[in-house]
Amino acid sequence: MAITFEQFMRGISIQESGGSYSAVNSGSGALGKYQVMPSNVAGWSRQVLGYSITPSQFLHSPQLQEKIVSGILHGYYNKWGPRGAAAAWYAGPGNHNLDMSTRSQPGGPSIKQYVDSVIGHAGGAGAVSSSYSYSGAAPKLSMSELAEQYGFTSSFLNANPELKNLFGDMVSKGYSKDMFQAKLRNTKWWKTHSDKERQYLTQTYTDPATAKQNFNAAYISVHQLAEQLGIKDTKFTKARIQEAAYNVVAKGWSDGQLRNYLGQYVYFDGGDFEGQGADTQNELRSYAYSMGVHMSDKWYADNTRKVLRGLATTSDYKNDMLRQAKAMFPQFSKQLDAGQTVSDIASPYLQSMAQILELPSGSVNLFDPTIKKALQYKNPGTLQTETKPLWQFENDLRADPRWKQTKNAQDSMMQIGHQVLSDFGFKY
């Protein structure tokens, strides 16, 4: 069976490192997925790229590894075919014709054993399965390493048994690009998902470096939006952010779709609010306070999330609170419809109560029973709900037991006492 160049590259990568871009040979210092010697990096990069890079730059860039090695190996492959190219990669270009040599090599198998193993990984017929590894790297990836390398979350693979099995076989058996795509197209998942998502999943195998780069960029963007919304970093929310990043890169989710998804994970436990979630909830709470309306913590949390998700606006909920305020204070309906708040209208009563009872500034609000009673006063003559006249409200405050404890009350009593004594002719 003819081996394509892509299959050949795959065979070399599995033989050398098990497909790991970060592999470093502890003995020789060979680098990356194809185990390039550090001394070759400068010359090969200049030959392929037109400029030199350092071994560190090579190791930390999957894209550069692919481009440089592909450029060098393509020349070998075109000149000598897959067996000769494998021999040249292992023993040097001068030994490209020794692919059948059984002589042991220093620190490794014979050239024939190495070449047979590469051809086996590449999918060649009658090849020997690999039991040799020049780099000493593990030939297989774990599922968690697989998920990381290809930009998936483990939960994504675990939720799709077909794909989990397919990717597991891909790593352990070294599928060629064509074989992988053929098997992928035959899955139920392929037949029930969009073309964009299918293209991304194919890319994760055929060009994993680019796929991972795209996923990481999406993750950063999604994480920034999550922080703006006020989502706290927990193990649970990080997994949700990863899922959202996958949906961005694989399904093309819009900002609106992202907000709808992420907004449901903004929590307000313990009163520790952040980001847009905090701004939205504080706006709703402030309006409710100014209208004398009480809402539960659950109401605020649920409806703040709806606002963040784009399912409603703060105006929607302010209108709900406005209707409640008008039901409690029908006499203020016209002023409230004109844009005033109950707090604005009740300001003289709030100020009088604070002043007469000598209460701290800001301690009197619309939820105080004395204030509510004055604002919901039933006129005994008409039996209509209206606001108690301010003069009557202030007189009633002086009958409040709290008034007797004030300096105003004590001064008033002293003045009355002095007047009585004066009326009896006493001097003081």
WOCOR-V50748 format. One record per residue. RES is the residue in one small letter. D_LAST is the distance of its C-alpha to the last C-alpha in whole Angstrom. Layout:
((RES D_LAST) (RES D_LAST))
This chain:
((m 125) (a 124) (i 121) (t 119) (f 117) (e 114) (q 115) (f 116) (m 113) (r 111) (g 114) (i 113) (s 110) (i 110) (q 112) (e 110) (s 107) (g 107) (g 105) (s 102) (y 101) (s 99) (a 102) (v 103) (n 106) (s 105) (g 108) (s 109) (g 106) (a 107) (l 105) (g 104) (k 105) (y 109) (q 108) (v 109) (m 110) (p 107) (s 110) (n 111) (v 108) (a 108) (g 112) (w 111) (s 108) (r 110) (q 113) (v 111) (l 108) (g 109) (y 106) (s 106) (i 103) (t 102) (p 102) (s 99) (q 98) (f 101) (l 100) (h 97) (s 98) (p 100) (q 101) (l 103) (q 104) (e 106) (k 107) (i 108) (v 110) (s 112) (g 113) (i 115) (l 116) (h 117) (g 120) (y 121) (y 121) (n 123) (k 125) (w 126) (g 125) (p 122) (r 124) (g 125) (a 121) (a 120) (a 123) (a 122) (w 118) (y 119) (a 121) (g 121) (p 123) (g 126) (n 126) (h 126) (n 129) (l 129) (d 127) (m 130) (s 130) (t 129) (r 128) (s 125) (q 123) (p 120) (g 117) (g 118) (p 121) (s 124) (i 124) (k 126) (q 123) (y 120) (v 122) (d 123) (s 119) (v 118) (i 120) (g 119) (h 115) (a 116) (g 118) (g 122) (a 124) (g 126) (a 124) (v 122) (s 119) (s 117) (s 116) (y 116) (s 113) (y 113) (s 110) (g 109) (a 106) (a 105) (p 108) (k 105) (l 101) (s 99) (m 97) (s 94) (e 96) (l 98) (a 94) (e 93) (q 96) (y 97) (g 93) (f 93) (t 90) (s 92) (s 90) (f 92) (l 95) (n 94) (a 94) (n 97) (p 100) (e 102) (l 101) (k 100) (n 104) (l 105) (f 103) (g 104) (d 107) (m 107) (v 106) (s 108) (k 111) (g 111) (y 111) (s 113) (k 111) (d 113) (m 113) (f 109) (q 109) (a 112) (k 110) (l 107) (r 108) (n 110) (t 106) (k 104) (w 101) (w 103) (k 104) (t 101) (h 99) (s 99) (d 101) (k 98) (e 97) (r 101) (q 101) (y 98) (l 100) (t 103) (q 102) (t 100) (y 103) (t 105) (d 103) (p 100) (a 99) (t 98) (a 97) (k 94) (q 93) (n 92) (f 90) (n 88) (a 87) (a 86) (y 84) (i 82) (s 82) (v 81) (h 78) (q 77) (l 76) (a 75) (e 72) (q 71) (l 71) (g 69) (i 71) (k 71) (d 74) (t 75) (k 79) (f 79) (t 77) (k 80) (a 83) (r 81) (i 81) (q 85) (e 86) (a 84) (a 86) (y 89) (n 89) (v 88) (v 91) (a 93) (k 92) (g 91) (w 87) (s 85) (d 81) (g 80) (q 82) (l 81) (r 77) (n 78) (y 80) (l 77) (g 74) (q 74) (y 74) (v 70) (y 68) (f 64) (d 64) (g 61) (g 59) (d 61) (f 62) (e 64) (g 66) (q 67) (g 66) (a 62) (d 62) (t 63) (q 61) (n 58) (e 59) (l 59) (r 56) (s 54) (y 55) (a 55) (y 51) (s 50) (m 52) (g 50) (v 54) (h 54) (m 58) (s 59) (d 60) (k 64) (w 63) (y 62) (a 65) (d 68) (n 67) (t 66) (r 70) (k 71) (v 70) (l 71) (r 75) (g 75) (l 75) (a 71) (t 69) (t 65) (s 65) (d 67) (y 64) (k 61) (n 63) (d 63) (m 59) (l 58) (r 60) (q 58) (a 55) (k 56) (a 57) (m 53) (f 52) (p 54) (q 52) (f 52) (s 56) (k 56) (q 54) (l 55) (d 59) (a 57) (g 56) (q 53) (t 51) (v 49) (s 47) (d 47) (i 46) (a 43) (s 42) (p 39) (y 38) (l 38) (q 36) (s 33) (m 34) (a 33) (q 30) (i 28) (l 29) (e 29) (l 32) (p 35) (s 37) (g 40) (s 39) (v 39) (n 43) (l 45) (f 46) (d 42) (p 42) (t 39) (i 41) (k 44) (k 43) (a 41) (l 45) (q 47) (y 45) (k 47) (n 46) (p 46) (g 48) (t 51) (l 51) (q 51) (t 50) (e 48) (t 44) (k 41) (p 39) (l 37) (w 34) (q 35) (f 35) (e 32) (n 30) (d 32) (l 31) (r 27) (a 29) (d 31) (p 29) (r 29) (w 27) (k 24) (q 25) (t 24) (k 21) (n 21) (a 21) (q 18) (d 16) (s 17) (m 16) (m 12) (q 12) (i 13) (g 11) (h 8) (q 10) (v 11) (l 8) (s 8) (d 12) (f 12) (g 10) (f 7) (k 4) (y 0))
